[in-house]
Amino acid sequence: MRIFNFSAGPAVLPTAVLEQVRDELLDWHGTGMGIMEMSHRGKDFSGVIHEAEADLRALMGIPSNYRVLFLQGGATQQFAQIPMNLLDGRSADYVVTGAWSKKAYKEAQHVGNVRLAGSTEGDGFSRLPVAHELKLDPQAAYLHVCTNETIHGVEMFDLPEVPVGVPLVADMSSHILSRPMDVSRYGLIYAGAQKNIGPAGLVLVIVREDLLGKASTITPSVMNYTTMADNGSMLNTPPTFGIYLAGLIFKNLKAQGGLAAVEEANVAKAKRVYDTIDGSGGFYRNPVAVECRSRMNVPFTLSDPALDAAFLAEAAERKLVGLKGHKSVGGMRASIYNAMSLEGVEALVALMQDFAARKA
């Protein structure tokens, strides 16, 4: 029996997809070799990457004037790569709503002129800023946000009012493909793969074409969006296995009925966990404002931190793993990405209810 993996990432992947990978590992489609062994320049892998892009475009409704890049280095590399490609000698605005947007802002400062347009750090990243708290530059090269903060469990359902002409750049690493999103509202979307897409190492970048060609002269070719776009993400050898697996994930999501159906399932799963927290009489607590609660990452604390170790031990006995909260915030965190089944969520809820009944 496979465990229920609530890790924030690398995270659980669909069992059906993993079984297909297993079956194709030594012999992909009768070629006599696996994806990891074949040339990225050959027609077989060219078909894999082109099909993956087509399926992603269909899932997300990506307009034709956007380029899809399959890159390496994870989302963290994008913290530097974005300003290297988009600053264009200007300044950019950053809204800091958690650990990852804070890291993005700090990294961008090494590259060029960026400014803090708003932050909720003073409130422990327990909410999103309201409009009057944002000081946005109408001349900014871009506005950067993280639309789901993995560590603090804050999700952005309503986008900030962006000044006309300022591209919105979004780190969607931990909730991309969890619900429909209007790609046309963004200038650039990026996402590390290890939450809802596939294995660690791959990063997706979806960039509007008019933002290409602005890279700083010091930008290495392999980090230049224009160069990578012109070479079909294959200036160098791409992460072939990660792209192949991502393509299978995309097909799996399409088979479920697309992102609207995926969102419906995610809403139901998140509701079960939050209802359990809210109905515990204070035994469990979630610090995030209700309207900002993430559907993907649910941090919670126990009323007595001395019970944390016992909770985690009982979870492990029930084959529920990855529930320990991030070291910066403590407590617990249940990451319930697309591939986490309702069965897994119900197993977690059963543990929480049983533990509270005995320990409260």
BAMAR-311605 format. One line per 8 residues: number of its first residue (from 1); their letters; for each residue x, y, z of N, C-alpha, C, O. Coordinates in steps of 0.2 Angstrom, whole numbers, plus 5000, padded with zeros to 4 digits. Layout:
// BAMAR-311605
NUM	A	X:Y:Z:X:Y:Z:X:Y:Z:X:Y:Z  ...;
***
This chain:
// BAMAR-311605
1	MRIFNFSA	5004:4994:5000:5000:5000:5000:5004:5006:5000:5009:5007:5004  5003:5011:4995:5006:5017:4995:5004:5022:5001:4998:5022:5003  5009:5026:5004:5007:5030:5009:5003:5036:5006:5003:5037:5000  5000:5040:5011:4998:5047:5009:5003:5052:5010:5005:5053:5016  5005:5055:5005:5011:5060:5006:5008:5067:5005:5006:5069:5000  5009:5070:5011:5006:5077:5012:5012:5082:5011:5011:5088:5013  5018:5080:5008:5024:5084:5008:5022:5090:5003:5019:5090:4998  5025:5096:5005:5025:5102:5001:5028:5102:4994:5027:5106:4990;
9	GPAVLPTA	5033:5097:4993:5036:5096:4987:5044:5095:4988:5047:5098:4993  5046:5090:4984:5043:5086:4979:5037:5082:4982:5037:5080:4988  5031:5082:4978:5025:5080:4981:5022:5074:4978:5025:5071:4973  5017:5072:4980:5013:5066:4977:5012:5067:4970:5010:5072:4968  5012:5061:4966:5011:5061:4959:5005:5056:4958:5004:5052:4962  5001:5057:4953:4996:5052:4952:4998:5045:4951:5003:5044:4947  4995:5040:4954:4997:5033:4954:4997:5031:4947:5002:5027:4945  4992:5032:4943:4991:5030:4936:4997:5032:4932:4999:5029:4928;
17	VLEQVRDE	4999:5038:4933:5004:5041:4929:5011:5038:4931:5015:5036:4926  5012:5036:4937:5018:5033:4939:5018:5026:4937:5024:5023:4935  5012:5023:4936:5012:5016:4934:5014:5016:4926:5017:5011:4924  5011:5021:4923:5013:5021:4916:5021:5023:4915:5024:5020:4910  5023:5027:4919:5031:5028:4918:5034:5022:4920:5039:5020:4916  5032:5018:4925:5036:5012:4926:5035:5007:4920:5040:5004:4918  5030:5007:4917:5029:5002:4911:5033:5004:4905:5035:5000:4901  5034:5011:4905:5038:5013:4899:5045:5015:4900:5049:5017:4896;
25	LLDWHGTG	5047:5013:4906:5054:5015:4908:5059:5012:4904:5064:5016:4902  5059:5006:4902:5064:5002:4898:5062:5003:4891:5067:5002:4887  5056:5004:4889:5054:5003:4882:5049:5008:4881:5043:5006:4882  5050:5014:4878:5045:5019:4877:5042:5018:4870:5046:5019:4865  5036:5016:4869:5032:5015:4863:5036:5011:4858:5036:5012:4852  5039:5006:4860:5042:5001:4856:5049:5003:4853:5051:5000:4848  5052:5008:4856:5058:5011:4853:5064:5007:4856:5070:5007:4853  5063:5003:4861:5068:4999:4864:5073:5002:4869:5078:5000:4871;
33	MGIMEMSH	5071:5008:4871:5074:5012:4876:5069:5017:4879:5064:5018:4877  5071:5020:4885:5067:5024:4889:5068:5031:4887:5073:5033:4883  5064:5036:4889:5064:5043:4887:5071:5046:4890:5074:5050:4886  5073:5044:4895:5079:5046:4898:5085:5045:4894:5091:5048:4894  5085:5040:4889:5090:5038:4885:5090:5040:4878:5095:5040:4875  5085:5043:4876:5084:5045:4869:5086:5053:4868:5086:5057:4872  5089:5054:4862:5091:5061:4860:5085:5066:4860:5080:5064:4858  5087:5071:4863:5082:5077:4864:5081:5080:4857:5076:5083:4856;
41	RGKDFSGV	5085:5079:4852:5085:5081:4845:5081:5077:4841:5079:5079:4835  5080:5070:4843:5076:5066:4838:5069:5067:4838:5066:5071:4842  5066:5064:4833:5059:5065:4832:5054:5062:4837:5049:5065:4838  5056:5057:4841:5052:5054:4846:5051:5059:4852:5046:5061:4854  5057:5062:4854:5056:5067:4860:5053:5074:4857:5050:5077:4861  5055:5075:4851:5052:5082:4848:5044:5081:4849:5040:5086:4850  5041:5075:4847:5034:5074:4848:5032:5074:4855:5026:5077:4856  5036:5072:4860:5034:5072:4867:5033:5079:4869:5028:5081:4872;
49	IHEAEADL	5038:5084:4868:5038:5091:4870:5033:5095:4867:5030:5099:4870  5032:5094:4860:5027:5097:4857:5020:5095:4859:5015:5100:4860  5019:5089:4861:5012:5087:4863:5011:5089:4870:5005:5091:4872  5016:5089:4874:5016:5092:4881:5013:5099:4881:5009:5101:4885  5017:5103:4876:5015:5110:4876:5008:5111:4873:5004:5115:4876  5006:5107:4869:4999:5108:4866:4994:5106:4871:4989:5109:4872  4995:5101:4875:4990:5099:4881:4990:5105:4886:4985:5106:4889  4996:5107:4888:4996:5113:4893:4992:5119:4890:4988:5122:4894;
57	RALMGIPS	4993:5121:4884:4989:5126:4881:4982:5125:4881:4978:5130:4883  4980:5119:4880:4973:5117:4880:4970:5118:4887:4965:5120:4888  4974:5115:4892:4972:5115:4899:4971:5122:4902:4966:5124:4905  4976:5126:4900:4976:5133:4903:4973:5138:4899:4972:5144:4901  4971:5137:4893:4969:5142:4888:4974:5147:4886:4972:5153:4886  4980:5145:4885:4985:5149:4884:4985:5153:4877:4984:5149:4872  4984:5159:4877:4983:5163:4870:4989:5162:4866:4995:5160:4868  4988:5163:4859:4994:5161:4854:4999:5166:4855:5005:5164:4852;
65	NYRVLFLQ	4998:5172:4858:5004:5177:4858:5008:5176:4865:5012:5180:4867  5008:5170:4868:5012:5168:4873:5016:5162:4871:5014:5158:4868  5023:5162:4874:5027:5157:4873:5028:5152:4879:5027:5155:4885  5028:5146:4878:5029:5141:4883:5036:5138:4883:5038:5136:4878  5039:5139:4889:5046:5137:4890:5047:5132:4895:5044:5132:4900  5050:5126:4893:5052:5121:4898:5059:5122:4900:5064:5120:4896  5060:5125:4906:5067:5127:4908:5069:5123:4914:5066:5118:4917  5075:5124:4916:5078:5121:4922:5080:5126:4927:5079:5132:4927;
73	GGATQQFA	5082:5123:4933:5084:5127:4939:5079:5129:4944:5080:5132:4949  5072:5126:4942:5067:5127:4947:5065:5135:4947:5068:5139:4944  5060:5136:4952:5057:5143:4952:5062:5147:4955:5062:5153:4954  5066:5145:4960:5071:5149:4963:5076:5153:4958:5078:5158:4959  5078:5149:4953:5082:5152:4948:5078:5158:4944:5082:5163:4942  5072:5157:4944:5068:5163:4941:5068:5169:4945:5067:5175:4942  5069:5169:4951:5070:5175:4955:5075:5180:4952:5074:5186:4953  5080:5177:4950:5085:5181:4946:5084:5182:4939:5085:5187:4936;
81	QIPMNLLD	5082:5177:4936:5081:5176:4929:5076:5181:4926:5076:5184:4921  5070:5182:4930:5065:5187:4928:5068:5194:4928:5067:5197:4922  5071:5197:4933:5073:5204:4932:5079:5204:4927:5079:5210:4924  5083:5199:4926:5088:5199:4921:5085:5200:4914:5088:5203:4909  5079:5197:4913:5075:5197:4906:5070:5203:4906:5069:5205:4900  5068:5206:4911:5062:5210:4911:5063:5217:4913:5060:5222:4911  5068:5218:4917:5069:5225:4920:5071:5230:4915:5068:5236:4915  5075:5228:4910:5076:5233:4904:5078:5240:4907:5076:5245:4904;
89	GRSADYVV	5083:5240:4912:5085:5246:4914:5081:5251:4918:5082:5256:4920  5075:5248:4920:5070:5251:4924:5069:5248:4931:5074:5245:4933  5064:5250:4934:5062:5247:4941:5056:5243:4941:5052:5243:4936  5056:5238:4946:5050:5234:4946:5047:5234:4953:5051:5235:4958  5041:5232:4954:5038:5232:4960:5037:5225:4962:5035:5220:4958  5037:5224:4969:5036:5217:4972:5031:5218:4978:5032:5222:4982  5027:5213:4978:5022:5212:4983:5024:5206:4987:5024:5201:4984  5025:5207:4994:5028:5202:4998:5022:5199:5002:5020:5203:5007;
97	TGAWSKKA	5020:5193:5001:5015:5190:5005:5017:5183:5009:5012:5180:5011  5023:5182:5009:5025:5176:5012:5033:5174:5010:5036:5179:5007  5035:5169:5012:5042:5167:5012:5045:5167:5005:5051:5170:5003  5041:5165:5000:5044:5164:4993:5044:5171:4989:5049:5172:4986  5039:5175:4990:5039:5182:4987:5044:5186:4990:5047:5190:4987  5046:5185:4997:5051:5188:5000:5058:5186:4997:5062:5191:4996  5059:5180:4996:5065:5178:4993:5066:5180:4986:5071:5182:4984  5060:5181:4982:5060:5183:4975:5063:5190:4975:5067:5193:4971;
105	YKEAQHVG	5060:5194:4980:5061:5201:4981:5069:5202:4983:5072:5207:4980  5071:5198:4987:5078:5199:4990:5083:5197:4984:5088:5201:4983  5081:5192:4980:5086:5190:4975:5086:5195:4969:5091:5196:4966  5080:5198:4968:5080:5203:4962:5084:5209:4964:5086:5213:4959  5085:5211:4970:5089:5216:4972:5096:5216:4970:5100:5221:4969  5098:5209:4969:5105:5208:4967:5106:5210:4960:5111:5211:4957  5100:5210:4956:5101:5211:4949:5100:5218:4947:5103:5220:4942  5095:5221:4950:5094:5228:4948:5089:5232:4953:5089:5230:4958;
113	NVRLAGST	5086:5237:4950:5082:5242:4954:5075:5239:4955:5071:5239:4950  5073:5237:4961:5067:5234:4963:5064:5237:4969:5068:5239:4973  5058:5238:4970:5055:5241:4976:5050:5237:4979:5046:5233:4976  5049:5238:4986:5044:5234:4989:5037:5238:4989:5037:5244:4991  5032:5236:4985:5026:5239:4984:5021:5238:4989:5016:5241:4990  5022:5233:4993:5017:5231:4999:5020:5224:5002:5023:5220:4999  5018:5224:5008:5020:5218:5012:5015:5217:5018:5013:5221:5021  5014:5210:5019:5010:5208:5025:5014:5205:5030:5012:5201:5035;
121	EGDGFSRL	5021:5206:5030:5025:5202:5035:5024:5205:5042:5024:5201:5047  5022:5211:5043:5020:5213:5050:5014:5209:5053:5014:5209:5059  5010:5206:5049:5005:5202:5051:5006:5195:5051:5002:5191:5051  5013:5193:5050:5015:5186:5050:5013:5183:5044:5012:5176:5044  5012:5186:5038:5010:5183:5032:5003:5179:5033:5002:5174:5030  4998:5182:5037:4992:5179:5038:4986:5181:5034:4981:5179:5034  4988:5186:5029:4983:5188:5025:4986:5191:5019:4992:5192:5018  4982:5194:5014:4984:5197:5008:4983:5205:5009:4979:5207:5013;
129	PVAHELKL	4987:5209:5006:4986:5216:5007:4980:5219:5003:4978:5216:4998  4977:5224:5006:4971:5227:5003:4974:5232:4998:4979:5234:4999  4969:5235:4994:4972:5239:4989:4975:5245:4991:4980:5247:4988  4973:5249:4996:4976:5255:4999:4983:5254:5002:4986:5259:5003  4984:5248:5003:4991:5246:5006:4996:5245:5001:5002:5245:5002  4994:5245:4995:4999:5244:4989:5001:5251:4986:4997:5255:4984  5008:5252:4986:5010:5258:4983:5014:5256:4976:5019:5254:4976  5010:5256:4971:5012:5254:4964:5014:5259:4960:5012:5265:4959;
137	DPQAAYLH	5020:5258:4956:5023:5262:4952:5020:5261:4945:5021:5256:4942  5017:5266:4942:5014:5266:4935:5019:5265:4930:5017:5263:4924  5025:5266:4931:5030:5266:4926:5035:5259:4927:5040:5258:4924  5032:5255:4932:5036:5249:4933:5037:5244:4927:5033:5244:4923  5043:5241:4927:5044:5236:4921:5039:5230:4922:5037:5227:4917  5038:5229:4928:5033:5223:4930:5031:5223:4937:5034:5227:4941  5026:5220:4939:5024:5219:4946:5024:5212:4947:5021:5208:4944  5028:5210:4953:5028:5203:4954:5024:5201:4960:5024:5204:4965;
145	VCTNETIH	5021:5195:4960:5017:5192:4965:5018:5185:4966:5020:5182:4961  5017:5182:4971:5017:5175:4972:5009:5173:4974:5007:5175:4979  5006:5170:4969:4999:5169:4970:4997:5163:4975:4991:5162:4976  5002:5159:4977:5000:5154:4982:5007:5153:4986:5012:5151:4983  5007:5155:4992:5013:5155:4997:5013:5148:5000:5008:5147:5005  5017:5144:4998:5017:5137:5000:5018:5136:5008:5015:5132:5011  5023:5140:5011:5024:5140:5018:5019:5142:5022:5017:5139:5027  5016:5148:5021:5011:5152:5025:5004:5150:5023:5000:5152:5027;
153	GVEMFDLP	5003:5147:5018:4996:5145:5016:4992:5150:5014:4986:5150:5016  4994:5155:5010:4990:5161:5008:4989:5160:5001:4994:5160:4997  4983:5160:4998:4982:5160:4991:4978:5166:4989:4974:5169:4992  4980:5169:4983:4977:5175:4980:4972:5173:4975:4973:5170:4969  4966:5174:4976:4960:5173:4972:4958:5179:4968:4955:5178:4962  4959:5185:4970:4958:5191:4967:4965:5194:4966:4968:5196:4970  4966:5196:4959:4972:5199:4958:4972:5207:4960:4967:5210:4960  4978:5209:4961:4978:5217:4963:4977:5221:4956:4978:5218:4951;
161	EVPVGVPL	4974:5227:4957:4973:5231:4952:4980:5234:4949:4983:5238:4952  4982:5231:4944:4988:5233:4941:4988:5239:4937:4983:5240:4932  4993:5244:4937:4993:5250:4933:4993:5248:4926:4996:5243:4924  4989:5252:4922:4989:5250:4914:4996:5250:4911:5000:5255:4913  4997:5245:4908:5004:5244:4904:5009:5241:4908:5014:5239:4906  5008:5239:4915:5013:5236:4919:5011:5228:4919:5006:5226:4921  5016:5224:4916:5014:5217:4916:5014:5214:4923:5018:5216:4927  5010:5209:4924:5009:5206:4930:5013:5199:4930:5012:5195:4925;
169	VADMSSHI	5018:5198:4934:5022:5192:4934:5020:5188:4940:5020:5191:4946  5019:5182:4939:5016:5178:4945:5020:5171:4946:5021:5167:4941  5022:5170:4952:5025:5163:4954:5019:5159:4956:5016:5160:4961  5017:5154:4952:5012:5150:4953:5014:5143:4955:5010:5138:4954  5020:5142:4957:5023:5136:4958:5018:5131:4962:5018:5125:4960  5015:5133:4967:5011:5128:4972:5004:5128:4970:5000:5124:4974  5001:5131:4965:4994:5130:4964:4993:5130:4956:4987:5130:4954  4998:5131:4952:4996:5130:4945:4993:5124:4943:4994:5119:4946;
177	LSRPMDVS	4988:5124:4939:4984:5119:4936:4979:5116:4942:4976:5111:4941  4978:5120:4947:4973:5118:4952:4966:5121:4951:4962:5118:4954  4966:5125:4946:4960:5129:4945:4961:5133:4938:4966:5134:4937  4955:5134:4935:4956:5139:4929:4959:5146:4931:4957:5148:4936  4963:5148:4927:4966:5155:4927:4966:5158:4921:4967:5155:4916  4965:5165:4921:4965:5169:4914:4972:5171:4913:4974:5176:4916  4975:5167:4909:4982:5168:4907:4983:5175:4904:4989:5178:4905  4978:5178:4901:4979:5184:4897:4980:5190:4902:4982:5196:4900;
185	RYGLIYAG	4979:5189:4909:4979:5194:4914:4987:5195:4916:4988:5199:4920  4991:5190:4914:4998:5190:4916:5003:5191:4910:5001:5190:4904  5008:5195:4912:5013:5195:4907:5018:5189:4907:5020:5187:4902  5019:5186:4913:5023:5180:4914:5021:5176:4920:5019:5179:4925  5020:5170:4919:5019:5165:4924:5024:5160:4924:5027:5158:4919  5027:5159:4930:5032:5153:4931:5030:5149:4937:5026:5151:4941  5032:5142:4936:5030:5137:4941:5035:5132:4941:5037:5129:4936  5038:5130:4947:5042:5124:4948:5038:5118:4948:5032:5119:4949;
193	AQKNIGPA	5040:5113:4945:5036:5107:4943:5034:5103:4949:5029:5099:4948  5038:5103:4955:5037:5098:4960:5031:5098:4964:5031:5095:4969  5026:5102:4962:5020:5102:4966:5014:5099:4962:5012:5093:4964  5012:5101:4956:5007:5099:4953:5008:5097:4945:5004:5095:4942  5015:5097:4944:5017:5096:4937:5021:5090:4936:5020:5086:4931  5026:5088:4940:5030:5083:4939:5036:5083:4944:5036:5085:4950  5042:5080:4942:5048:5080:4946:5051:5086:4947:5051:5091:4943  5055:5087:4952:5059:5093:4953:5064:5094:4948:5067:5089:4945;
201	GLVLVIVR	5066:5100:4947:5071:5102:4942:5068:5106:4936:5071:5110:4933  5062:5104:4934:5059:5107:4928:5055:5113:4931:5052:5113:4936  5055:5118:4927:5051:5124:4928:5048:5127:4922:5051:5127:4917  5042:5128:4922:5038:5131:4917:5038:5139:4917:5037:5142:4922  5039:5142:4911:5038:5149:4910:5034:5150:4905:5035:5148:4899  5028:5154:4906:5023:5156:4901:5024:5163:4900:5022:5167:4905  5027:5166:4895:5028:5173:4894:5025:5176:4888:5025:5173:4882  5022:5182:4888:5019:5185:4883:5025:5188:4878:5030:5190:4880;
209	EDLLGKAS	5024:5187:4872:5029:5188:4867:5032:5195:4867:5038:5196:4865  5028:5200:4868:5030:5207:4868:5035:5208:4874:5038:5214:4874  5036:5204:4879:5041:5204:4884:5047:5201:4882:5052:5202:4886  5048:5198:4877:5054:5195:4875:5059:5201:4872:5056:5206:4869  5065:5199:4871:5070:5204:4868:5072:5210:4873:5074:5215:4870  5071:5209:4879:5072:5215:4884:5078:5213:4889:5079:5216:4893  5081:5207:4888:5086:5204:4892:5092:5209:4893:5094:5212:4888  5095:5209:4899:5101:5213:4900:5107:5210:4896:5107:5204:4895;
217	TITPSVMN	5111:5214:4894:5117:5211:4890:5121:5206:4894:5125:5202:4891  5121:5206:4901:5125:5201:4905:5121:5195:4905:5124:5190:4909  5115:5194:4903:5111:5188:4904:5114:5182:4900:5115:5183:4894  5116:5177:4903:5119:5171:4899:5113:5169:4894:5107:5169:4895  5116:5166:4889:5111:5163:4884:5106:5158:4886:5100:5159:4884  5108:5154:4891:5104:5149:4893:5099:5152:4898:5094:5148:4900  5100:5158:4900:5095:5161:4905:5091:5166:4901:5087:5170:4904  5092:5167:4895:5088:5172:4891:5082:5169:4888:5082:5165:4884;
225	YTTMADNG	5076:5172:4890:5070:5169:4887:5069:5169:4880:5067:5164:4877  5072:5174:4877:5071:5175:4869:5075:5169:4866:5073:5166:4861  5081:5168:4868:5086:5163:4865:5083:5156:4866:5082:5152:4862  5080:5155:4872:5077:5149:4874:5070:5148:4870:5069:5142:4867  5067:5153:4869:5061:5153:4865:5062:5151:4857:5059:5147:4854  5067:5155:4855:5069:5154:4848:5072:5147:4847:5072:5144:4841  5074:5143:4852:5077:5137:4851:5072:5131:4854:5074:5126:4855  5066:5133:4855:5061:5128:4857:5063:5125:4864:5061:5119:4865;
233	SMLNTPPT	5066:5129:4868:5068:5127:4875:5074:5122:4875:5075:5118:4880  5077:5121:4869:5082:5116:4868:5089:5119:4866:5092:5117:4861  5091:5125:4868:5097:5128:4867:5102:5123:4870:5107:5122:4866  5101:5120:4876:5105:5115:4878:5100:5109:4879:5094:5109:4878  5103:5104:4882:5099:5098:4883:5094:5099:4889:5095:5101:4894  5087:5099:4887:5082:5100:4892:5081:5095:4897:5084:5089:4896  5077:5096:4902:5076:5090:4907:5071:5085:4904:5065:5086:4905  5073:5081:4900:5069:5077:4896:5064:5073:4900:5058:5072:4898;
241	FGIYLAGL	5066:5069:4905:5062:5065:4909:5056:5069:4912:5051:5067:4913  5058:5075:4915:5053:5080:4918:5048:5082:4913:5042:5082:4915  5050:5083:4907:5045:5086:4902:5040:5080:4900:5034:5081:4899  5043:5074:4899:5039:5068:4898:5034:5067:4903:5028:5066:4902  5036:5067:4909:5032:5066:4915:5026:5071:4915:5020:5070:4917  5028:5078:4914:5024:5083:4914:5018:5082:4909:5012:5083:4910  5020:5080:4903:5016:5078:4898:5011:5073:4900:5005:5074:4898  5013:5068:4903:5008:5063:4906:5003:5066:4911:4997:5064:4911;
249	IFKNLKAQ	5006:5070:4915:5001:5074:4920:4996:5078:4917:4990:5078:4919  4998:5082:4911:4993:5086:4908:4988:5082:4905:4982:5083:4905  4990:5076:4902:4985:5071:4899:4980:5069:4905:4974:5068:4904  4983:5067:4910:4979:5065:4916:4974:5070:4918:4968:5068:4920  4976:5076:4919:4971:5082:4921:4966:5083:4915:4960:5084:4917  4968:5082:4909:4962:5083:4904:4957:5077:4904:4951:5078:4903  4960:5071:4906:4955:5065:4907:4951:5066:4913:4945:5063:4913  4953:5070:4918:4948:5071:4923:4943:5076:4922:4938:5077:4926;
257	GGLAAVEE	4943:5079:4916:4938:5084:4914:4941:5091:4914:4937:5096:4913  4947:5092:4914:4950:5099:4914:4951:5102:4920:4949:5099:4926  4953:5108:4921:4954:5112:4927:4948:5114:4931:4948:5115:4937  4942:5115:4927:4936:5116:4931:4934:5110:4935:4932:5111:4941  4935:5104:4933:4933:5098:4937:4939:5097:4942:4937:5095:4948  4945:5099:4941:4950:5098:4946:4949:5103:4951:4950:5101:4957  4947:5109:4950:4945:5114:4955:4940:5112:4959:4940:5112:4966  4935:5109:4957:4929:5106:4961:4931:5101:4966:4929:5101:4972;
265	ANVAKAKR	4936:5097:4964:4939:5092:4968:4943:5095:4974:4943:5093:4979  4947:5100:4972:4951:5103:4976:4947:5107:4981:4949:5107:4987  4942:5110:4979:4938:5114:4984:4935:5109:4989:4935:5111:4995  4933:5103:4987:4930:5098:4992:4935:5096:4997:4934:5095:5003  4941:5095:4994:4946:5092:4999:4948:5097:5004:4949:5096:5010  4949:5104:5002:4951:5109:5006:4946:5110:5011:4947:5111:5017  4940:5110:5009:4934:5111:5014:4934:5106:5020:4933:5108:5025  4935:5100:5018:4936:5095:5023:4941:5096:5029:4940:5095:5035;
273	VYDTIDGS	4947:5098:5026:4952:5100:5031:4951:5106:5035:4951:5106:5041  4949:5111:5032:4947:5118:5036:4941:5117:5040:4941:5120:5046  4936:5113:5038:4930:5112:5042:4932:5108:5049:4930:5109:5054  4937:5104:5048:4940:5100:5054:4943:5104:5059:4943:5104:5065  4947:5109:5056:4951:5114:5060:4946:5118:5064:4947:5119:5070  4942:5121:5060:4937:5126:5063:4932:5123:5068:4930:5126:5072  4931:5117:5067:4926:5113:5071:4929:5110:5077:4926:5106:5080  4935:5111:5078:4939:5107:5083:4939:5111:5090:4942:5109:5095;
281	GGFYRNPV	4935:5116:5091:4935:5120:5097:4941:5123:5099:4942:5124:5105  4945:5125:5094:4952:5128:5096:4957:5123:5097:4963:5125:5098  4956:5117:5096:4962:5112:5097:4967:5112:5091:4973:5112:5092  4964:5114:5085:4968:5115:5079:4966:5122:5077:4961:5125:5078  4972:5126:5075:4971:5133:5073:4974:5134:5066:4980:5131:5065  4971:5138:5062:4974:5140:5055:4975:5147:5056:4970:5151:5057  4981:5150:5055:4982:5157:5056:4979:5162:5050:4980:5168:5051  4978:5159:5045:4976:5163:5039:4969:5166:5039:4964:5162:5040;
289	AVECRSRM	4968:5172:5036:4962:5175:5035:4958:5170:5031:4960:5168:5026  4951:5169:5033:4947:5164:5029:4947:5165:5022:4948:5160:5018  4947:5172:5019:4946:5173:5012:4953:5172:5008:4953:5172:5002  4958:5171:5012:4965:5170:5009:4968:5163:5010:4973:5162:5008  4964:5159:5013:4966:5152:5014:4968:5148:5008:4964:5148:5003  4974:5145:5008:4976:5141:5002:4972:5135:5001:4971:5131:5007  4970:5133:4995:4967:5126:4994:4973:5121:4994:4971:5115:4995  4979:5123:4993:4984:5118:4991:4988:5117:4998:4990:5111:4999;
297	NVPFTLSD	4989:5122:5002:4994:5121:5008:4990:5123:5014:4989:5129:5014  4989:5119:5018:4985:5120:5024:4989:5120:5031:4990:5114:5033  4992:5126:5033:4996:5125:5039:4991:5125:5045:4986:5129:5045  4993:5122:5050:4989:5122:5056:4993:5120:5062:4998:5117:5062  4991:5123:5068:4995:5122:5074:4990:5118:5079:4984:5118:5079  4993:5114:5084:4989:5111:5089:4989:5116:5095:4994:5120:5096  4984:5116:5099:4983:5120:5105:4989:5120:5110:4991:5124:5113  4992:5114:5110:4998:5112:5114:5003:5110:5110:5003:5104:5108;
305	PALDAAFL	5009:5114:5109:5014:5112:5104:5018:5105:5107:5021:5102:5103  5017:5104:5113:5020:5098:5116:5017:5091:5113:5020:5086:5114  5011:5092:5110:5008:5086:5107:5010:5085:5100:5008:5080:5097  5014:5090:5097:5016:5089:5090:5019:5082:5088:5017:5079:5083  5024:5080:5092:5028:5074:5091:5023:5068:5091:5024:5064:5087  5018:5068:5096:5014:5063:5096:5009:5062:5090:5007:5057:5088  5007:5068:5088:5002:5069:5082:5006:5066:5076:5003:5062:5072  5012:5068:5075:5016:5066:5069:5018:5058:5070:5018:5055:5065;
313	AEAAERKL	5019:5056:5076:5020:5049:5077:5014:5044:5075:5014:5039:5071  5008:5047:5077:5002:5043:5075:5000:5044:5068:4998:5039:5065  5002:5049:5065:5001:5050:5058:5005:5045:5054:5003:5042:5049  5012:5044:5056:5016:5040:5053:5013:5033:5053:5014:5029:5049  5010:5031:5059:5008:5024:5060:5002:5023:5055:5001:5017:5053  4998:5028:5053:4993:5028:5049:4995:5029:5041:4991:5029:5037  5001:5029:5040:5004:5030:5034:5003:5037:5031:5002:5038:5025  5002:5042:5035:5001:5049:5033:5008:5052:5035:5010:5053:5040;
321	VGLKGHKS	5011:5055:5029:5018:5057:5030:5018:5064:5027:5014:5067:5023  5024:5068:5029:5025:5075:5026:5021:5080:5029:5020:5085:5026  5019:5079:5035:5014:5084:5039:5017:5089:5043:5014:5093:5046  5024:5088:5044:5027:5093:5049:5028:5099:5045:5030:5100:5040  5026:5105:5049:5026:5112:5046:5033:5114:5044:5038:5111:5047  5034:5119:5040:5040:5122:5039:5044:5124:5045:5041:5127:5049  5050:5123:5045:5054:5125:5051:5053:5132:5053:5054:5134:5059  5052:5137:5048:5051:5144:5050:5044:5146:5053:5044:5151:5056;
329	VGGMRASI	5040:5141:5053:5033:5143:5056:5031:5137:5061:5027:5139:5065  5034:5131:5061:5032:5126:5065:5025:5123:5064:5022:5124:5059  5023:5119:5069:5016:5116:5068:5016:5111:5063:5021:5107:5062  5010:5111:5059:5009:5106:5054:5007:5109:5048:5006:5115:5047  5008:5106:5042:5006:5108:5036:5004:5102:5031:5007:5098:5030  4997:5102:5029:4995:5097:5025:4995:5100:5018:4991:5105:5016  4999:5098:5013:4999:5100:5006:4994:5095:5002:4996:5089:5002  4989:5098:5000:4984:5093:4997:4983:5095:4989:4978:5098:4987;
337	YNAMSLEG	4989:5094:4986:4989:5095:4979:4984:5091:4974:4981:5087:4977  4984:5092:4968:4979:5089:4964:4979:5081:4965:4974:5078:4965  4985:5079:4965:4986:5071:4965:4984:5068:4972:4984:5062:4973  4983:5072:4977:4981:5070:4984:4974:5068:4983:4970:5072:4982  4973:5061:4985:4966:5059:4984:4961:5061:4990:4964:5063:4995  4955:5061:4988:4950:5062:4994:4951:5057:4999:4950:5059:5005  4952:5051:4997:4954:5046:5002:4959:5048:5007:4959:5047:5013  4965:5051:5004:4970:5053:5009:4968:5059:5013:4970:5059:5019;
345	VEALVALM	4964:5063:5011:4961:5069:5015:4957:5066:5020:4957:5068:5026  4952:5061:5019:4948:5058:5024:4952:5055:5029:4950:5055:5035  4958:5052:5027:4962:5048:5032:4965:5053:5037:4966:5052:5043  4967:5059:5034:4970:5064:5038:4964:5067:5043:4966:5068:5049  4958:5068:5040:4953:5071:5044:4951:5066:5050:4950:5068:5056  4951:5060:5049:4950:5055:5054:4955:5055:5059:4953:5054:5065  4961:5055:5057:4967:5056:5062:4965:5062:5067:4966:5062:5073  4964:5068:5063:4964:5074:5067:4958:5074:5072:4958:5076:5078;
353	QDFAARKA	4952:5071:5070:4946:5071:5074:4948:5066:5080:4946:5067:5086  4951:5060:5078:4952:5055:5084:4957:5058:5089:4956:5057:5095  4962:5061:5086:4967:5064:5091:4965:5069:5095:4966:5069:5101  4961:5074:5092:4958:5079:5096:4953:5076:5102:4953:5079:5107  4949:5071:5100:4945:5068:5105:4948:5065:5111:4946:5065:5116  4954:5062:5110:4958:5059:5115:4962:5064:5119:4964:5063:5125  4965:5070:5116:4970:5074:5119:4967:5081:5121:4970:5084:5125  4961:5083:5119:4959:5089:5120:4958:5090:5128:4955:5095:5130;
***
